[in-house]
Amino acid sequence: MNVLLHACCAPCSVKCVETLRREGLVPSILWFNPNIHPYTEYISRRDSLLKYCSEEELPLIYEGEYGLRTFLDGVSKTDTSRCEFCYCTRMAGAASVAKSRGFDAFTTTLLISPYQNHELLMRIGHEQGEKYGVEFLYRDFRPFFREGQAAARARGLYMQKYCGCIFSEEERYLGKKKKKEASAK
Ligand code: SF4
């Protein structure tokens, strides 16, 4: 079974690929992440994934370019939450590519992260699969998260410090600064 694995980054891909291969499935990687900002961060994550795919001899499909403006425009207009908009955008992109390229199913490395809204992601994956007429292969990869991160670090893959969008970058660093200031009082 040929599976299109939407990948948010190399570290999260490591254990997802291993798990799918162990099941006898054949994963190909999709890079489609208009939610990663700023540009230097986008390039760091993308290039790390390219390196990983080359080392693992994984076919890679590359969709879209840096999407700061489109993403911010979409977030400003959505009546859902920012993350719901983000999941919808990426799962719709993955489902569309899976369908047009003849994959049996698609899934995402976002399912490995304990920091994502797993239930929301699962629902959106299924909805977009139904919409595009291709199976969303649901797996709970979360038990492999820590092991995957350690393996990625050992391989020298780029490890990001925040989820992806410019808002999550602010939450990561400004949140930390605020906590420090509060504890100093
Ligand atoms: S926090 Fe993460 S999932 Fe939510 S919108 Fe930003 S990049 Fe997307």
Residues whose N, C-alpha, C, O or C-beta is under 5 A from the ligand:
A	BS01	SF4	N35 R82 C83 C86 C163 G164 C165 S168
